[in-house]
Amino acid sequence: MIKEFCAENFTDIPKALAAGASRIELCDNLFVGGTTPSTGVIEEVLAYAGEKNVPVMTMIRPRGGDFVYNDIELKIMHTDLIEAKKLGTDGVVFGLLQEDGWLDEESLELFLETAEGLQVTFHMAFDAIPKARQKEALDWLAAHGVDRILTHGGPSGSSLEENLPYLKELVDYAAGRIIILPGGGVTAENVEEVITTLGVKEAHGTKIVSF
């Protein structure tokens, strides 16, 4: 079982790893859902986690708010992705949508090409895609080599428990083509139950381990 700890900067990472976290999603500004951490933070976390053989997924997101980005924001994200790759991150986390809620296919193709050799997680922007098109989006992401989708299975205000049936539907539909990574409400107390119910091997959260 992989417990992915969602970390804001370096501060809690030593405690989280000591408590059993086996992968890090590295962000800044968690109060807006996570943005790209600084180069210095990425460097230190990679050095620390690397000594313990714990992979690090670096968030590529220029601001809080929605996931529809203008050309300047996309350029910033692309540069951040290149820098994170140069620093040696194991993976990157991003999500890009169009105004209509569908995937920004053109920008995603560029980002995925740039991220070649890294693990790629499409983050909770997935939950902002109209539900009727989420399986179609899953198909596209799987076909383009994305490794996993981080999803809450419903709107941000909903509880993880009420979304479990739909998350299970996504896991079954994915059928091993892409990993469904449950997040947003996974804690040290319920992680075993979530993983067992969904039949997955990974889960994500800021409270996924106790320290």
VENPE-V240248 format. One record per helix or strand of 2 or more residues. SS is the DSSP state (~ for helix, > for strand). FROM is the first residue (numbers start at 0). TO is the last residue. If there is no record, write none. Layout:
BEGIN
{{SS & FROM & TO} {SS & FROM & TO}}
END
This chain:
BEGIN
{{> & 1 & 7} {~ & 12 & 17} {> & 22 & 27} {~ & 29 & 31} {~ & 38 & 50} {> & 54 & 58} {~ & 70 & 86} {> & 90 & 93} {~ & 104 & 113} {> & 118 & 121} {~ & 123 & 127} {~ & 130 & 142} {> & 147 & 150} {~ & 159 & 173} {> & 178 & 181} {~ & 190 & 197} {> & 201 & 204}}
END
